[in-house]
Amino acid sequence: MLKINRRNFIHTITLAGATVALPRFSFGHQSAQKRVGIIGLDTSHSLAFTKLLNAENPDLSLDGYRVVAAYPYGSKDLAISKERIPKQVIEIQQFGVKISDSIAQLLSEVDVVLLETNDGRLHLSQALEVIKAGKPLFIDKPLAASFKDGKAIFEAAKQHNVPVFSASSLRFMENVVAIRSGKYGKVLGADTFSPAIIEPTHPDLFWYGIHGIETLFAVMGTDCMSVSRVYTDETDIVVGKWKDGRIGTFRGTRTGKADFGGTCFTENGTFQLGPYLGYQPLLVEIIKFFNTKIPPVSAAETLAILAFMEAAEESKGKGGITVIPQRIDQ
């Protein structure tokens, strides 16, 4: 009879009245293509994904993938990162995750990678290591801290034939998925909202406003032709005009109770885009991506989001004038 001591990860076999202990096992012995590595323990997402994947009875939709190794850094100069990393190193080890000394060491022990570093300025250099190693890669928001870096990531991925995608979990809210599928007919316009906390090291909306902006692009599409922004210390209003004349707006909030959502206007009615129900829908899409190597969000759409946010930053700096976003093929 086989017994498993889950607490200490020890196998024992009871045979003819005798109990024999087998060697300890680690999650690093997962079958091929199931071993997940995490880069960056300075965001809550790292631990949230690990809790779901390494649960005692994980959801079947997660297909047996487990986090086996993590490289903690992560930003070394953001205050929030300095506070989180030591705590999350301890916490993630409780799920059987090995702490790697370098990205190179992590890559030698995993099949796929979640790049979770909070600091978008580091994403290009970290992503390049993963891409050159040929590992399928999910990059958490923001893809990068600039359009230029984001474009460089996708160019490297194409050059090395490595599948890469980036997304906010807001994109996979149930009604967003339904509207995007065409369930309610043509989208005529949308207004979205999310917190838009500002971090001085990043263009304003890259840090947190990206959640609501990605929701906007998920239902409106990529062809935004002009952007203008009204900014105060408490609120952002960003207005985009799409190629076919449709209007989409984003409201970013910095006071009051934080919330995510929006309203979408379609030819068959007006629909709310929330509620936000957590990370599980995004993680399911990531696992599908690891299995199929087909990104659920195109590079063009992700770059269009970065271009929109950079245009909004330029509009703010020029007093709210209308700005033309960078073209994706530039």
C-alpha positions as CSV (number, residue, x, y, z in Angstrom):
1,M,0.0,0.0,0.0
2,L,1.4,3.4,-0.9
3,K,1.0,6.2,1.6
4,I,2.1,9.8,1.0
5,N,3.0,12.2,3.8
6,R,2.0,15.4,2.0
7,R,3.3,17.7,4.7
8,N,6.9,16.5,4.4
9,F,6.7,15.2,0.8
10,I,7.9,11.7,1.8
11,H,6.7,8.5,0.2
12,T,6.3,5.3,2.3
13,I,5.4,1.9,1.2
14,T,3.8,-0.6,3.6
15,L,4.5,-4.1,2.5
16,A,3.9,-7.3,4.5
17,G,3.7,-5.2,7.7
18,A,6.9,-3.3,7.1
19,T,7.1,0.3,6.3
20,V,9.8,1.6,4.0
21,A,10.6,5.3,3.4
22,L,11.4,6.3,-0.1
23,P,13.5,9.4,-1.0
24,R,12.0,12.9,-0.8
25,F,10.6,14.2,-4.0
26,S,10.4,17.7,-5.3
27,F,8.1,19.4,-7.8
28,G,11.1,19.7,-10.0
29,H,10.5,16.1,-11.1
30,Q,7.3,16.9,-13.0
31,S,6.8,15.4,-16.4
32,A,8.2,17.2,-19.4
33,Q,6.6,20.5,-20.3
34,K,4.8,20.8,-17.0
35,R,7.5,22.6,-14.9
36,V,6.8,26.3,-14.4
37,G,9.4,28.9,-13.4
38,I,8.7,32.3,-12.0
39,I,10.9,35.4,-12.5
40,G,10.1,38.1,-9.9
41,L,8.7,37.7,-6.4
42,D,7.9,41.4,-6.0
43,T,4.2,41.1,-7.1
44,S,1.2,39.5,-5.5
45,H,0.6,37.7,-8.8
46,S,3.6,35.4,-8.2
47,L,2.1,33.9,-5.1
48,A,-1.5,33.9,-6.4
49,F,-0.5,31.8,-9.4
50,T,1.6,29.5,-7.3
51,K,-1.3,28.9,-4.8
52,L,-3.5,27.9,-7.7
53,L,-1.0,25.7,-9.5
54,N,0.5,24.0,-6.5
55,A,-2.7,23.5,-4.6
56,E,-3.2,20.0,-3.1
57,N,-6.1,19.5,-5.5
58,P,-5.6,21.9,-8.3
59,D,-8.3,22.7,-10.9
60,L,-8.2,20.2,-13.8
61,S,-8.1,23.1,-16.2
62,L,-4.5,23.8,-15.0
63,D,-3.5,20.5,-16.5
64,G,-0.9,19.4,-13.9
65,Y,1.4,22.4,-14.3
66,R,3.3,23.3,-11.2
67,V,5.7,26.0,-10.1
68,V,9.0,24.3,-9.3
69,A,11.5,27.2,-9.2
70,A,11.5,31.0,-8.7
71,Y,14.1,33.7,-9.2
72,P,13.2,36.5,-6.7
73,Y,14.4,39.6,-8.5
74,G,12.3,41.5,-9.3
75,S,13.2,45.2,-8.9
76,K,16.0,46.1,-6.6
77,D,15.2,49.7,-6.3
78,L,11.4,50.0,-6.0
79,A,10.3,50.3,-2.3
80,I,7.3,48.0,-2.8
81,S,9.6,45.3,-4.2
82,K,12.1,45.6,-1.4
83,E,9.3,45.0,1.0
84,R,7.7,42.1,-0.8
85,I,10.6,40.0,-2.0
86,P,11.9,38.7,1.4
87,K,8.4,37.8,2.6
88,Q,7.4,36.1,-0.6
89,V,10.6,34.1,-0.8
90,I,9.6,32.5,2.5
91,E,6.0,32.0,1.6
92,I,6.5,30.5,-1.9
93,Q,8.9,27.9,-0.5
94,Q,6.1,26.5,1.6
95,F,4.6,25.3,-1.8
96,G,7.7,23.3,-2.6
97,V,9.3,25.9,-4.8
98,K,13.0,26.1,-5.1
99,I,14.7,29.6,-5.0
100,S,17.1,30.0,-7.9
101,D,20.2,32.1,-7.7
102,S,19.9,33.4,-11.3
103,I,17.6,33.4,-14.3
104,A,20.1,31.0,-16.0
105,Q,19.8,28.5,-13.2
106,L,16.0,28.7,-13.2
107,L,15.9,28.2,-17.0
108,S,17.8,24.9,-16.6
109,E,15.1,23.5,-14.4
110,V,11.8,24.6,-16.0
111,D,9.9,24.2,-19.2
112,V,7.9,27.4,-19.3
113,V,8.2,30.8,-17.6
114,L,6.0,33.4,-15.9
115,L,7.8,36.7,-16.0
116,E,6.2,38.4,-13.0
117,T,8.7,41.2,-12.2
118,N,6.7,44.3,-11.1
119,D,9.2,46.6,-12.7
120,G,8.5,46.9,-16.4
121,R,11.9,48.5,-17.0
122,L,13.5,45.1,-16.4
123,H,11.2,43.1,-18.7
124,L,13.3,43.4,-21.9
125,S,16.5,42.1,-20.4
126,Q,14.8,39.3,-18.4
127,A,12.6,38.3,-21.4
128,L,15.6,38.1,-23.7
129,E,17.2,35.5,-21.4
130,V,14.1,33.4,-21.5
131,I,13.6,33.8,-25.3
132,K,17.2,32.9,-26.1
133,A,16.7,29.7,-24.0
134,G,13.7,28.8,-26.1
135,K,11.1,28.7,-23.3
136,P,7.5,29.7,-23.8
137,L,6.9,32.9,-21.9
138,F,4.0,34.8,-20.3
139,I,4.9,38.4,-19.3
140,D,2.6,40.0,-16.7
141,K,1.5,43.6,-17.1
142,P,3.0,45.8,-18.2
143,L,4.8,44.1,-21.1
144,A,7.5,46.7,-20.8
145,A,7.9,50.3,-19.6
146,S,8.0,51.6,-23.1
147,F,6.7,50.9,-26.6
148,K,10.3,50.6,-27.8
149,D,11.1,47.9,-25.3
150,G,7.8,46.1,-25.9
151,K,8.5,46.0,-29.6
152,A,12.0,44.7,-29.0
153,I,10.6,41.8,-27.0
154,F,8.2,40.7,-29.7
155,E,10.9,41.1,-32.4
156,A,13.3,38.8,-30.4
157,A,10.4,36.3,-29.9
158,K,9.8,36.2,-33.6
159,Q,13.5,35.9,-34.4
160,H,13.9,32.9,-32.1
161,N,10.5,31.4,-32.8
162,V,9.5,31.5,-29.2
163,P,5.8,32.0,-28.2
164,V,5.3,35.0,-26.0
165,F,2.2,36.9,-24.8
166,S,1.2,39.5,-22.2
167,A,-2.2,40.4,-20.7
168,S,-4.0,41.8,-17.8
169,S,-6.4,39.4,-16.0
170,L,-9.2,42.0,-16.7
171,R,-9.2,41.0,-20.3
172,F,-10.7,37.6,-19.4
173,M,-13.7,38.8,-17.4
174,E,-16.8,36.9,-18.5
175,N,-18.6,39.6,-20.3
176,V,-15.5,41.0,-21.9
177,V,-14.9,37.5,-23.5
178,A,-18.6,37.4,-24.6
179,I,-18.5,40.8,-26.2
180,R,-15.2,40.1,-27.9
181,S,-16.7,36.9,-29.4
182,G,-19.5,38.9,-31.0
183,K,-22.2,37.6,-28.8
184,Y,-23.9,41.0,-28.6
185,G,-23.1,42.2,-32.1
186,K,-20.9,45.0,-33.2
187,V,-19.3,47.1,-30.5
188,L,-20.2,50.8,-31.0
189,G,-18.2,52.2,-28.1
190,A,-17.0,51.6,-24.6
191,D,-16.1,53.3,-21.3
192,T,-13.8,51.5,-18.9
193,F,-12.3,52.3,-15.5
194,S,-9.7,51.0,-13.1
195,P,-7.3,52.4,-10.5
196,A,-4.5,54.3,-12.0
197,I,-1.9,54.5,-9.3
198,I,1.2,56.3,-10.5
199,E,4.8,55.1,-10.0
200,P,7.3,57.8,-10.9
201,T,9.7,55.4,-12.6
202,H,7.1,54.4,-15.3
203,P,4.9,56.4,-17.7
204,D,1.8,57.0,-15.6
205,L,-0.7,54.5,-17.1
206,F,1.9,51.7,-17.6
207,W,2.0,51.0,-13.9
208,Y,-1.7,50.3,-13.1
209,G,-4.0,52.1,-15.5
210,I,-3.1,49.4,-18.0
211,H,-5.8,47.2,-16.5
212,G,-8.7,49.4,-17.6
213,I,-7.0,50.3,-20.9
214,E,-6.6,46.6,-21.8
215,T,-10.2,46.1,-21.0
216,L,-11.0,48.9,-23.4
217,F,-8.9,47.4,-26.2
218,A,-10.3,43.9,-25.6
219,V,-13.7,45.1,-26.7
220,M,-12.9,47.9,-29.1
221,G,-10.0,46.4,-31.0
222,T,-6.6,47.8,-32.0
223,D,-7.3,50.6,-34.5
224,C,-7.1,53.6,-32.2
225,M,-6.1,56.6,-34.3
226,S,-5.9,59.5,-31.8
227,V,-5.7,60.0,-28.0
228,S,-6.3,62.9,-25.7
229,R,-6.0,63.0,-21.9
230,V,-7.4,65.1,-19.1
231,Y,-5.3,64.7,-15.9
232,T,-5.7,65.7,-12.3
233,D,-4.0,64.4,-9.1
234,E,-7.2,62.4,-8.5
235,T,-8.4,61.3,-11.9
236,D,-7.5,60.6,-15.5
237,I,-9.9,60.7,-18.4
238,V,-8.4,59.4,-21.7
239,V,-10.4,59.5,-24.9
240,G,-9.5,57.5,-27.9
241,K,-11.0,57.8,-31.4
242,W,-10.9,54.6,-33.4
243,K,-10.4,54.3,-37.2
244,D,-14.1,53.8,-37.9
245,G,-15.1,56.8,-35.8
246,R,-16.0,54.9,-32.7
247,I,-15.1,56.5,-29.3
248,G,-13.6,54.7,-26.3
249,T,-12.8,56.2,-23.0
250,F,-10.8,55.2,-19.9
251,R,-11.3,56.7,-16.4
252,G,-8.3,56.1,-14.0
253,T,-9.0,56.7,-10.3
254,R,-6.5,57.5,-7.5
255,T,-9.0,58.2,-4.7
256,G,-11.9,56.3,-3.2
257,K,-12.5,52.6,-3.2
258,A,-10.7,50.9,-6.0
259,D,-12.8,49.0,-8.6
260,F,-12.5,47.6,-12.1
261,G,-15.1,47.4,-14.9
262,G,-16.8,49.4,-17.6
263,T,-19.8,49.8,-19.9
264,C,-19.9,48.5,-23.5
265,F,-22.3,49.9,-26.1
266,T,-23.3,47.4,-28.8
267,E,-25.8,47.2,-31.6
268,N,-27.8,44.8,-29.4
269,G,-27.8,46.7,-26.2
270,T,-25.6,48.1,-23.4
271,F,-23.6,45.7,-21.2
272,Q,-21.5,45.9,-18.0
273,L,-18.0,44.6,-18.3
274,G,-17.5,43.3,-14.8
275,P,-17.3,42.0,-12.2
276,Y,-13.7,41.1,-11.8
277,L,-13.4,37.6,-10.3
278,G,-9.7,37.0,-9.8
279,Y,-6.7,35.4,-11.5
280,Q,-8.1,32.0,-12.4
281,P,-9.5,32.9,-15.9
282,L,-6.1,34.4,-16.9
283,L,-4.2,31.4,-15.5
284,V,-6.4,29.0,-17.5
285,E,-5.5,31.0,-20.7
286,I,-1.8,30.9,-19.8
287,I,-1.9,27.1,-19.4
288,K,-3.7,26.7,-22.8
289,F,-1.0,28.9,-24.3
290,F,1.8,26.7,-22.8
291,N,0.1,23.6,-24.3
292,T,-0.7,25.0,-27.7
293,K,2.0,27.7,-28.1
294,I,-0.7,29.9,-29.5
295,P,-1.0,33.3,-27.8
296,P,-4.5,34.3,-26.9
297,V,-3.6,38.0,-27.4
298,S,-1.7,39.1,-30.5
299,A,1.6,41.1,-30.4
300,A,-0.1,43.8,-32.5
301,E,-2.9,44.3,-29.9
302,T,-0.5,44.4,-27.0
303,L,1.7,47.0,-28.8
304,A,-1.3,49.0,-29.6
305,I,-2.1,49.3,-25.9
306,L,1.4,50.5,-25.2
307,A,1.2,53.0,-28.0
308,F,-2.1,54.3,-26.6
309,M,-0.6,54.8,-23.1
310,E,2.5,56.5,-24.5
311,A,0.3,58.8,-26.5
312,A,-1.7,59.6,-23.4
313,E,1.5,60.5,-21.6
314,E,2.5,62.8,-24.4
315,S,-1.0,64.4,-24.4
316,K,-0.7,65.1,-20.6
317,G,2.7,66.7,-21.1
318,K,1.3,69.0,-23.8
319,G,-1.8,70.2,-21.9
320,G,-4.3,67.6,-23.2
321,I,-3.8,68.0,-27.0
322,T,-4.8,65.2,-29.3
323,V,-1.8,62.9,-30.1
324,I,-1.5,60.2,-32.8
325,P,-0.2,56.9,-31.3
326,Q,2.8,55.2,-32.8
327,R,2.1,52.9,-35.6
328,I,2.6,49.2,-34.8
329,D,4.8,48.7,-37.8
330,Q,7.2,51.5,-36.9
